[in-house]
Structures are given as C-alpha cells and as structure tokens.
Amino acid sequence: MQIKQTEVMISTPDGKMPAFLCAPTEGNRKPAVILLMEAFGLTSHIRDIAARIAKVGYVVIAPDLYYRELPNNKFGYDELEPAKAMMWRLDFDKSVEEDIRAALAYVKSLPDVYPDKVGVTGFCLGGGLTFLTACKLSSEIAAAAPFYGVVLDEWIEAVKNITVPVYLFFGGVDPYIPLERVKQIESRFQEVGKEAGKDYTLKVYSDADHGFFCEERSSYNRSAAEDSWREVTEFFNKHLGKIV
C-alpha cells in the first residue's frame, strides 16, 4: 500500500507539538492509531513503525512528547542516562495527558479518519503511556496495545477505569520490568475483570529483553518482534475494523 509521510504541528496548552503523520494515499476513510514514542524520543525506529502501520491500512500519528525541550530532545540508543533523565522530567499527571488528548483530537479531526476507531500503541516510555491512556482516556479510544512499558503503581490501581480491549506485550528477561511486576499487572486485570469483564490479553516472550521490537538495538529479538507484529496487527484489525 502506498503511503504519504508528513510533519505536522499539533496545538497543545503548552504550545505547538511536532508530530509525524503517515497515511495511506487512497481516499477512503480509515481507522487511526496514535503511536507513542520511546524514551529516546521520536526516533527513526518509531517513524519506521508508523510507516509499517500505515501500510496495513491506518492513519498513524506519532507526537514528539519531548517538544518542550527542542531541539536537543533525541538520543541514540547508547545515550540511556540522558534519555531516562528527560523521560522522568515529563509531567505524567497533567501535561502528557494533555498532549495525548491533543494528538487524539488532531487525528480525529482529519477528514479521512473514523473518529470512533482510534487505537493507541507505544514502546518503552510509549508503552507505559499507552497503558496510562487506556486508564485515563478509554472513552476517547477503541483499543490499546502497550509494548514493554513501565507501569506506575497508581496506573495499576486505575486499571478499573479501562473500558477498551488491551493487548500487553512484555519480555521475560526485561531488567526494567521484572516478571514479578508483570504478574502484578496481570493480577490486577484478573481481579478487576471478575467484576467488570475486562477484555485483555497479556503475552510474555520468555527470552526477550527490553526493546525486543527494535532492530537497531542489541536487545532485538527477531522471533518476538515478528510474532508481536502479527498479534498487534490482528488485534487492531479486530477492534478498529480496518478499512482498506
């Protein structure tokens, strides 16, 4: 499928947020996916994923959540400490939620998007923020698929607020998200699910490390990356109703 790639600006309460927009060139209306970036910023890897998702039939927007610290807001994969420092400077309680709301409003305003068929996914930092989006903004989205996201305690508590299907992907040897934490997350879904029938799937790749989806990292795991790509595309096809 042919796609077009453009740089756009999204209005937020704190100013203009750059974003990378990918969309199929054919004219029918389509579902959309918000793609949330890694701790390293809006990297070439995230842009590549945006293009891959667009090529299977979705409008995709990847906002630059570090825009408040332009222009020095992108890092190589060997620059873990400054990337982590910038990540933890984010205001998860207010500003990031406003940024994600702005990205959602922007993509829903596009004439070629079905506004009630918007999913969200993300990797690393973006995986955690995808989880946060499901907790805080379930009424604004149709599905969520976080990849190896660090999940804060208060977000686990907020699982009770999730009303959309969720597919969570983790690595079994991820040093940042130990299996004990993954089990805690799953237990919370199971606990709440008894009451509310939560629609969730959680998959752990036993030999996969943090960042297993990224071929630019030493932790890349081909089998986990290929399987999770099949799984997430089927998940979005099911819950967003892909239109081609």
VMD Tcl script that draws the C-alpha trace (Angstrom):
set ca {
  {0.00 0.00 0.00}
  {1.31 3.44 -0.92}
  {1.57 5.94 1.94}
  {2.32 9.62 2.41}
  {4.50 10.91 5.25}
  {4.32 14.46 6.57}
  {5.42 16.55 9.53}
  {2.57 18.35 11.28}
  {2.11 20.63 14.28}
  {-0.47 19.95 16.98}
  {-1.75 22.69 19.26}
  {-1.46 21.93 22.99}
  {-1.96 24.06 26.12}
  {1.85 24.48 26.21}
  {2.38 25.38 22.56}
  {2.93 23.60 19.26}
  {3.88 19.91 19.38}
  {5.55 18.42 16.28}
  {4.26 15.06 15.11}
  {4.95 12.57 12.34}
  {1.88 11.68 10.28}
  {1.63 8.65 7.98}
  {-1.42 7.71 5.97}
  {-2.39 5.52 3.01}
  {-2.74 7.56 -0.15}
  {-6.02 6.01 -1.27}
  {-9.03 8.09 -0.40}
  {-11.40 6.02 1.73}
  {-11.89 6.83 5.41}
  {-9.80 4.72 7.74}
  {-9.23 3.92 11.40}
  {-6.27 5.59 13.07}
  {-3.50 4.72 15.51}
  {-1.71 7.02 17.94}
  {1.90 5.80 18.20}
  {3.70 6.89 21.37}
  {7.48 7.20 21.30}
  {10.35 5.61 23.20}
  {12.36 7.21 25.99}
  {14.92 8.04 23.29}
  {12.47 10.37 21.56}
  {10.72 10.33 18.21}
  {13.43 8.12 16.69}
  {13.83 6.72 13.19}
  {12.65 3.40 14.63}
  {9.34 4.91 15.74}
  {8.94 6.59 12.36}
  {9.54 3.24 10.68}
  {6.86 1.63 12.82}
  {4.46 4.44 11.91}
  {5.07 3.71 8.23}
  {4.57 -0.04 8.76}
  {1.25 0.51 10.49}
  {0.11 2.92 7.78}
  {0.96 0.37 5.08}
  {-1.58 -2.05 6.52}
  {-4.37 0.49 6.31}
  {-4.30 3.01 9.17}
  {-3.70 6.71 9.57}
  {-0.87 6.96 12.12}
  {0.35 9.91 14.14}
  {3.43 9.88 16.36}
  {3.67 13.00 18.54}
  {7.01 14.32 19.82}
  {6.31 14.39 23.55}
  {9.70 15.99 24.28}
  {8.82 19.13 22.30}
  {9.20 21.35 25.35}
  {12.95 20.72 25.21}
  {13.58 21.20 21.49}
  {15.96 20.93 19.73}
  {18.12 18.68 21.91}
  {15.44 16.10 22.62}
  {16.53 12.97 20.76}
  {19.06 10.38 21.85}
  {20.98 7.45 20.44}
  {20.46 4.03 21.96}
  {23.85 4.40 23.65}
  {22.63 7.51 25.50}
  {20.44 5.80 28.04}
  {21.08 8.05 31.03}
  {20.22 11.42 29.39}
  {17.21 9.79 27.74}
  {15.97 8.49 31.10}
  {16.58 11.90 32.67}
  {14.43 13.60 30.05}
  {11.74 10.94 30.36}
  {11.44 11.48 34.10}
  {11.15 15.24 33.59}
  {7.80 14.65 31.89}
  {4.72 15.65 33.85}
  {2.76 12.39 33.71}
  {-0.05 13.75 35.88}
  {-1.06 16.65 33.65}
  {0.98 17.76 30.65}
  {1.48 14.37 28.99}
  {-2.21 13.58 29.28}
  {-2.99 16.95 27.67}
  {-0.53 16.18 24.87}
  {-2.12 12.81 24.18}
  {-5.58 14.38 24.25}
  {-4.36 16.94 21.71}
  {-2.98 14.22 19.44}
  {-6.27 12.34 19.65}
  {-8.26 15.47 18.85}
  {-5.99 16.22 15.90}
  {-6.21 12.80 14.29}
  {-9.97 12.59 14.87}
  {-10.38 15.91 13.05}
  {-8.81 14.57 9.86}
  {-11.41 14.05 7.12}
  {-10.09 10.59 6.19}
  {-10.33 9.18 9.75}
  {-13.21 7.45 11.52}
  {-13.10 9.31 14.87}
  {-14.62 6.40 16.78}
  {-11.99 3.95 15.51}
  {-8.74 5.18 17.04}
  {-6.28 2.86 18.76}
  {-3.10 3.60 20.64}
  {0.19 1.75 20.90}
  {3.70 2.58 22.04}
  {7.09 1.21 23.00}
  {9.20 1.65 26.14}
  {8.10 5.06 27.51}
  {5.31 4.94 24.93}
  {4.22 1.55 26.22}
  {3.74 2.98 29.69}
  {1.90 5.96 28.25}
  {-0.31 3.66 26.20}
  {-1.26 1.98 29.47}
  {-1.90 5.41 31.01}
  {-4.05 6.37 28.02}
  {-6.19 3.27 28.46}
  {-6.65 4.14 32.14}
  {-7.37 7.84 31.66}
  {-8.86 8.13 28.17}
  {-10.77 4.91 27.48}
  {-13.75 6.97 26.38}
  {-11.61 8.55 23.63}
  {-10.10 5.39 22.11}
  {-11.18 1.96 20.84}
  {-8.19 -0.25 21.76}
  {-4.71 -0.10 23.33}
  {-1.57 -2.20 22.82}
  {1.39 -1.28 25.07}
  {4.84 -2.78 24.41}
  {7.21 -3.27 27.38}
  {6.00 -0.18 29.20}
  {6.97 0.64 32.76}
  {3.69 0.95 34.68}
  {3.47 3.13 37.78}
  {1.65 1.92 40.89}
  {-1.18 4.40 40.51}
  {-1.77 3.23 36.94}
  {-2.15 -0.36 38.10}
  {-4.76 0.85 40.56}
  {-6.51 2.69 37.69}
  {-6.98 -0.49 35.65}
  {-10.55 -0.41 36.98}
  {-11.17 2.56 34.67}
  {-10.19 0.74 31.46}
  {-13.18 0.02 29.22}
  {-11.43 -0.86 25.92}
  {-9.67 -4.05 24.76}
  {-5.99 -4.11 25.75}
  {-3.11 -6.29 24.50}
  {0.07 -6.05 26.60}
  {3.48 -7.27 25.38}
  {6.45 -7.93 27.69}
  {9.88 -9.52 27.59}
  {10.63 -12.27 30.06}
  {14.17 -11.06 30.77}
  {13.45 -7.31 30.76}
  {15.54 -5.79 33.60}
  {13.27 -2.74 33.82}
  {10.03 -4.72 34.11}
  {10.68 -7.90 36.13}
  {8.29 -10.81 35.85}
  {7.05 -10.08 39.36}
  {5.79 -6.71 38.10}
  {4.19 -8.29 35.04}
  {2.38 -10.75 37.29}
  {1.21 -7.86 39.46}
  {-0.24 -6.13 36.39}
  {-1.96 -9.29 35.23}
  {-3.33 -9.99 38.70}
  {-4.90 -6.54 38.73}
  {-6.60 -7.18 35.38}
  {-7.84 -10.54 36.67}
  {-9.07 -9.01 39.91}
  {-10.96 -6.20 38.21}
  {-12.05 -8.46 35.37}
  {-14.06 -10.62 37.71}
  {-16.24 -7.61 38.34}
  {-16.23 -5.86 35.00}
  {-15.25 -8.42 32.36}
  {-12.08 -6.66 31.21}
  {-11.07 -7.58 27.65}
  {-7.32 -8.02 27.92}
  {-4.51 -10.23 26.61}
  {-1.03 -10.30 28.14}
  {1.86 -12.01 26.36}
  {5.36 -12.57 27.69}
  {8.20 -13.62 25.38}
  {10.33 -15.67 27.75}
  {13.71 -14.96 26.14}
  {13.07 -11.34 25.12}
  {14.71 -8.28 26.67}
  {13.54 -4.68 26.90}
  {13.36 -3.15 23.42}
  {12.93 -6.52 21.72}
  {10.93 -4.98 18.86}
  {13.70 -2.59 17.75}
  {16.14 -3.95 15.18}
  {18.51 -1.06 15.93}
  {19.12 -2.28 19.49}
  {21.31 -5.11 20.72}
  {18.24 -6.46 22.56}
  {16.36 -7.03 19.29}
  {14.66 -10.42 19.28}
  {13.51 -11.38 15.81}
  {11.04 -14.09 16.78}
  {9.39 -11.93 19.47}
  {9.28 -8.91 17.15}
  {7.73 -10.85 14.28}
  {5.18 -12.63 16.46}
  {4.14 -9.46 18.29}
  {3.77 -7.62 14.98}
  {1.35 -10.30 13.76}
  {-0.51 -10.19 17.05}
  {-0.85 -6.41 17.25}
  {-1.97 -6.04 13.63}
  {-4.63 -8.73 14.13}
  {-5.68 -7.04 17.38}
  {-6.16 -3.67 15.70}
  {-7.86 -5.23 12.68}
  {-10.35 -6.84 15.04}
  {-11.06 -3.88 17.28}
  {-10.66 -0.93 14.91}
  {-12.27 -2.58 11.90}
  {-9.57 -1.89 9.33}
  {-10.94 -0.25 6.19}
  {-8.85 -0.70 3.01}
}
mol new
graphics top color blue
foreach p $ca { graphics top sphere $p radius 0.5 }
foreach p [lrange $ca 0 end-1] q [lrange $ca 1 end] { graphics top cylinder $p $q radius 0.2 }
display resetview
